[in-house]
Amino acid sequence: MEYDVERADSRPEPISIVRCRELLGEDAESMTDQNIEDIRRHAETMASIVVEMYQEQLRASE
């Protein structure tokens, strides 16, 4: 049996600046923390859009 559990805060914790720097590798060496924050925010926005598009596609195919 499957249960859908809704959390009060459905957004996960953001990835830390340090972890973002690790993921970006050498490209992040010349970036400020603000640059990294901007990239992180953009990536989170894009991920949310992709998830919403996928969910909409599932609903449309029912």
C-alpha positions in Angstrom: 0.0 0.0 0.0 1.4 3.4 -0.9 0.9 6.6 1.1 1.4 10.1 -0.1 2.9 12.1 2.7 2.8 15.9 2.3 5.4 17.8 4.3 4.7 21.3 5.6 7.9 22.4 3.9 8.2 20.4 0.7 11.4 22.2 -0.4 14.6 20.4 0.6 17.5 22.2 2.3 19.7 24.0 -0.3 23.1 22.6 -1.1 25.8 24.4 0.9 28.1 26.8 -0.9 31.0 24.5 0.0 29.3 21.6 -1.7 28.4 23.7 -4.7 32.0 24.7 -5.1 33.0 21.0 -5.0 30.4 20.1 -7.6 31.5 23.0 -9.9 35.2 22.1 -9.5 37.9 24.3 -10.9 35.3 26.6 -12.5 34.3 27.7 -9.0 37.8 28.8 -7.9 37.4 32.3 -9.4 33.8 32.8 -8.2 32.6 34.7 -5.2 30.1 33.2 -2.8 27.5 35.4 -4.4 28.2 33.9 -7.8 27.9 30.4 -6.4 24.6 31.4 -4.7 23.3 32.7 -8.0 24.2 29.5 -9.8 22.6 27.4 -6.9 19.4 29.4 -7.1 19.2 29.1 -10.9 19.8 25.3 -10.7 17.1 24.9 -8.0 14.7 26.9 -10.2 15.4 24.8 -13.2 15.0 21.6 -11.2 11.6 22.7 -10.0 10.5 23.5 -13.5 11.6 20.1 -14.8 9.8 18.4 -11.9 6.6 20.4 -12.6 6.8 19.6 -16.3 7.2 15.9 -15.5 4.2 15.9 -13.1 2.1 17.7 -15.7 3.0 15.1 -18.3 2.0 12.3 -15.9 -1.4 14.0 -15.2 -2.0 14.6 -19.0 -1.3 10.9 -19.8 -3.9 9.6 -17.2 
